[in-house]
Amino acid sequence: MQIDLGGNTAIISGSTGGIGLGIARQLAASGADVVIVGRNAASVDDAVAGIRASNGKARGVVADLGNAAGADVLFAAEPRADILVNNLGIYNDVDFYETQDQEWLDFYEINVLSGIRLARHYTPGMVERGWGRVIFLSSESGVAIPAQMINYGVTKAANLAVSHGLAKRLAGTGVTVNAILPGPTFTEGVANLVSDAVRHSGRSAREEADAFVRRERPSSIIQRVAEVDEVAALATYVASPYSSATTGAALRVDGGVVDSLAI
């Protein structure tokens, strides 16, 4: 299957590293004009340069999409999107009883409302043109809420609800809306998460991440962290014309962590 996204502008939030950057790279490799968005100018420039070095088309916007003012900066710089990937998100490991109201609100604004703002702005143009793709990056934590990250799990469940509802709202328009649910994936953030264990064990970050999966996600079928490119490959298919019958879906790339016949 040859995916050709030439002529399409793809905006990926939170795309200076991790899964977001992996998706941006694969979309660019498939011909899309990729827009990298992040808060740090140097990180945005580095991501753009890396994609261009591989002969991809990329440009960057420095904006904090965790608030409305930052979204307006993006809208002014990039008025059109044919493919929108809502990847921006934060997580932590704070107990329910220690998580205060403001932290709940911060998680909601960054993990949920940021994607809502972008979808609300860009989908009318997609509808007018008769084609578009919207992808929300949720998580297996949205259906199997982790006891140690309840606020994160709640926001990822909200991503699923928004994605499914918006897909129905845009029925018959040529615009599809889907959610992707990664499981534990080897990103810079995960490497930082296991850094203490690395110092104590002498093992590599990847070995510690795999050990974390076996210990904390024992239902995992693959018994390891996923690679960023494995998640990005699914996103690239969902962003393509081949996925036209896939909408309103929650698509798992979790290595089998969620032990269920359905979602």
NORHU-V631849 format. One record per run of one state. SS is the DSSP state (alpha for helix, beta for strand, coil for the rest). FROM is the first residue (numbers start at 1). LEN is the number of residues. If there is no record, write none. Layout:
((SS | FROM | LEN) (SS | FROM | LEN))
//
This chain:
((coil | 1 | 8) (beta | 9 | 4) (coil | 13 | 5) (alpha | 18 | 12) (coil | 30 | 3) (beta | 33 | 6) (coil | 39 | 2) (alpha | 41 | 13) (coil | 54 | 3) (beta | 57 | 6) (coil | 63 | 5) (alpha | 68 | 10) (coil | 78 | 5) (beta | 83 | 4) (coil | 87 | 9) (alpha | 96 | 3) (coil | 99 | 2) (alpha | 101 | 29) (coil | 130 | 2) (beta | 132 | 6) (coil | 138 | 2) (alpha | 140 | 3) (coil | 143 | 7) (alpha | 150 | 20) (coil | 170 | 5) (beta | 175 | 8) (coil | 183 | 2) (beta | 185 | 1) (coil | 186 | 2) (alpha | 188 | 6) (coil | 194 | 1) (alpha | 195 | 7) (coil | 202 | 3) (alpha | 205 | 12) (coil | 217 | 9) (beta | 226 | 1) (coil | 227 | 1) (alpha | 228 | 11) (coil | 239 | 2) (alpha | 241 | 3) (coil | 244 | 6) (beta | 250 | 4) (coil | 254 | 10))
//
